[in-house]
Amino acid sequence: MEKPTVTDHIQMISKLCDQFEHQQVLSSHRGHPLTYAQKVLLVFFLLMQIRRICRFKAQWRWLTTHPQDAKAIGFQRLPHRTTLLRRYKKFYAVLQQFIACVGQWAEPLDEAFTSETL
């Protein structure tokens, strides 16, 4: 069996994020409008987790050395590493909701994905 490519990971995470966005209630925030959409950063952070790239400087370096993958994720322009850090710190509640959504999606696929196991 072939190993999944970065594009395969991006497509899978993007589909799950689309399902998640349909279930989520839209909420606004105060201040300047966000430059990078929540979905784009969620796909990016999950991809970095899969690739085991945890440091924000390393994530930024990956973005600069892989411009085609950055475009496939949805970045029109690349964020600064401090932007990645600030947005990541605010993602905790969103990630909890996303993980619950993925668990509900995976539950009917196999008995190994039951709620107790997840």
Long-range contacts (C-beta under 8 A, 24 or more apart in sequence): 6-47, 6-51, 6-66, 6-69, 6-72, 7-69, 7-72, 9-47, 9-50, 10-43, 10-47, 10-69, 10-72, 10-73, 13-42, 13-43, 13-46, 13-47, 14-39, 14-43, 14-74, 16-98, 16-101, 16-102, 16-105, 17-42, 17-43, 17-98, 19-101, 19-105, 20-97, 20-98, 20-101, 20-102, 23-101, 24-97, 35-79, 35-83, 36-75, 36-79, 36-83, 36-87, 37-74, 38-94, 39-74, 40-73, 40-74, 40-75, 41-84, 41-87, 41-88, 41-91, 42-91, 42-94, 42-95, 42-98, 43-73, 43-74, 44-73, 44-75, 45-88, 45-91, 47-73, 56-81, 56-82, 56-84, 56-85, 56-88, 57-81, 59-84, 60-84
